[in-house]
Amino acid sequence: MVLLRQEVAMAAAYSMDLRTRVIQDAEAGLSTKELTARYHVSRAWVDALKQRKRDTGSIEALKQTKFRGRVLGGQDDRLTAALTAQPDATLRELRDALKTAAGLATIWRAVNQLDFTVKKNRTRRRTTTD
């Protein structure tokens, strides 16, 4: 099963109750392997929790960072207008028209999401030499 980036970012942190029980059992002498089997958590998480407890004295979950947003967020209308006005514009020309520092790959993804095609029409086909 493939998880999307948003689904991973939205995963809830383990509860404080679970964190407290894991730390109590660790302090009682249970090994990391025993803790992972008992609580069905990963070894890395248990080790990180124990390390955080040693370093900071806290076992609270770290604040989750937010997705920084799209570079071209909210500019779909401007991009559509630029593509309609000049359908054969290059990605650099589109970037200049939008007055943004976004990368060419970002511009391409935005154009692709708007379902614009880049295929040339019949009148622009190369002519063959006779």
C-alpha positions in Angstrom: 0.0 0.0 0.0 1.5 3.3 -1.0 0.8 6.3 1.3 0.6 9.8 -0.1 2.8 12.5 1.5 -0.3 14.2 3.0 -1.4 10.9 4.7 2.0 10.5 6.3 2.1 14.0 7.5 -1.4 13.7 9.1 -0.6 10.7 11.1 -1.3 11.3 14.8 1.4 11.1 17.4 1.4 8.3 20.0 -0.7 9.2 23.1 0.9 10.4 26.3 -0.5 7.4 28.1 1.4 5.1 25.8 4.5 7.2 26.1 4.3 7.1 29.9 3.8 3.4 30.0 6.7 2.7 27.7 9.1 5.0 29.8 7.9 3.4 33.1 8.5 -0.1 31.8 11.9 1.0 30.4 12.9 2.4 33.8 11.7 -0.8 35.4 14.3 -2.7 33.3 12.5 -4.0 30.2 14.7 -4.0 27.1 13.8 -2.2 23.9 13.0 -5.5 22.2 10.6 -6.4 25.0 9.0 -3.0 24.8 8.5 -3.2 21.1 6.8 -6.6 21.4 4.6 -5.5 24.3 3.4 -2.2 22.8 3.6 -3.0 19.1 5.8 0.0 18.3 9.0 0.3 16.4 12.4 -0.1 18.0 13.4 3.3 16.5 10.5 5.0 18.2 11.3 3.5 21.6 15.0 4.4 21.3 14.1 8.0 20.2 11.6 8.3 23.1 14.2 7.1 25.6 16.8 9.4 24.1 14.4 12.4 24.3 13.7 11.6 27.9 17.5 11.5 28.7 18.2 14.7 26.8 15.3 17.0 27.6 13.4 15.2 30.4 10.2 15.4 28.3 8.4 12.6 26.5 5.8 14.8 24.8 5.4 14.6 21.0 7.3 17.2 19.0 5.2 19.8 17.2 4.5 18.6 13.7 5.7 21.0 11.0 3.2 22.2 8.4 3.5 21.8 4.7 5.1 25.0 3.4 2.5 25.5 0.7 2.9 25.6 -3.1 5.2 28.1 -4.7 2.5 28.8 -7.4 -0.4 28.5 -5.0 -3.3 30.7 -6.1 -1.8 31.6 -9.5 -3.7 29.1 -11.6 -5.8 31.9 -13.1 -2.7 33.8 -14.1 -1.0 30.7 -15.5 -4.2 29.8 -17.5 -4.3 33.4 -18.9 -0.6 33.3 -19.9 -1.1 29.9 -21.6 -4.2 31.1 -23.4 -2.5 34.3 -24.6 0.6 32.5 -25.8 0.0 28.7 -26.2 3.4 28.0 -27.6 5.3 29.8 -24.8 8.3 28.0 -23.3 8.5 27.2 -19.6 11.0 30.1 -19.1 8.6 32.5 -20.9 5.8 31.3 -18.6 8.0 31.8 -15.6 8.8 35.3 -16.7 5.1 36.1 -17.3 4.2 35.0 -13.8 7.2 36.9 -12.4 8.2 34.0 -10.1 11.4 32.3 -9.1 9.8 28.9 -9.3 11.8 26.1 -11.0 10.9 25.0 -14.5 9.8 21.6 -13.2 7.4 23.4 -10.9 6.0 25.4 -13.8 5.6 22.1 -15.8 3.7 20.4 -13.0 1.4 23.4 -12.7 0.7 23.3 -16.5 0.2 19.6 -16.4 -2.3 19.9 -13.5 -4.3 22.4 -15.5 -4.5 19.7 -18.3 -3.0 21.9 -21.0 -1.4 19.9 -23.8 1.9 20.8 -25.4 1.5 18.9 -28.6 1.8 20.9 -31.7 -1.2 21.1 -34.0 -1.3 19.9 -37.6 -0.3 23.3 -39.1 2.9 23.3 -37.1 4.1 19.9 -38.2 7.5 19.7 -39.9 7.3 19.6 -43.6 9.1 16.9 -45.4 11.5 17.8 -48.2 10.7 16.5 -51.6 
